[in-house]
Every structure is written in structure tokens, then in C-alpha cells.
Amino acid sequence: MSDFNSQHNRVCWVDIPVLDVARAATFYRQVLAIEIAIESYEGMDFGVLDHGEGSGGCLVCGDEWVPSREGTMVYYNADGRIRAAVSKVAENGGEIITDVEPIGPHGFRAIVLDSEGNRIALHSNSDS
């Protein structure tokens, strides 16, 4: 994720659940006319949508990633203040699903429910 993205975009990343990374990568390459890099981290394959200096996304496959009409998980920018952001979740009617955790070379995230029950992620390049 670029510094520009971290400083200027509220939505900084989107995970898109898929059943087959290669098939989904072909679809998104064709439909969006972008490159997609297939990567692996801790035994999980995923496809990173080319995003240059802007907001990005990832095709993810696994038992906990179920494609549905209920939507994708949107990452909101909490760069440099992820722990402060997580500390505000419960007191504002939300719930912490996964506390701050590293996501390989892509920074840190926390997965939470918002006050309405929507699953979202908070993202930061650093663990602070």
C-alpha cells in the first residue's frame, strides 16, 4: 500500500472471497483490465489486484472466505492509529472479532463488527 493511499483514502483495501483464485483472477483481469499477482502467505494463495497508488483489493480463498451476496470485507484506513481505533469499537456499539494481527508484508489489521453488525477491517501499515 502506498503512502498516498495511507494518507488520503478512507477505504484502503477490500478482500473479495472466491472459491477458485485462478478462475477469479481471470475474471477480474478481464472485467477490470488490470493485472493480478498471485501470491502465497502461510499456505494461503491469494490474488492481489493491481492498484498502483490507489485503493486495492485481494482475491482470497479458504474455509473462512465464503462468496456471498452479503458483500465483501472493506478495509478502512487506520494507519498509525490502529490500536486507538480498535479501542473505540466496543464503546461505540461494535465488537472485536480479531484483534490487531500482522498480515504479512501488507501491514496489520483488526476485524470488527460495526454498530450495525457489518464485518469490516481496520488497517494500518504499522502496529500502532
Secondary structure, DSSP 8 states (H G I E B T S, - for coil): --HHHHHH-SEEEEEEE-S-HHHHHHHHHHHH---EEEEEETTEEEEEE--TTS-EEEEE-BTTB---TT--EEEEE-TT-HHHHHHTTGGGT-EEEEEEEE-GGG-EEEEEE-TTS-EEEEEESS--
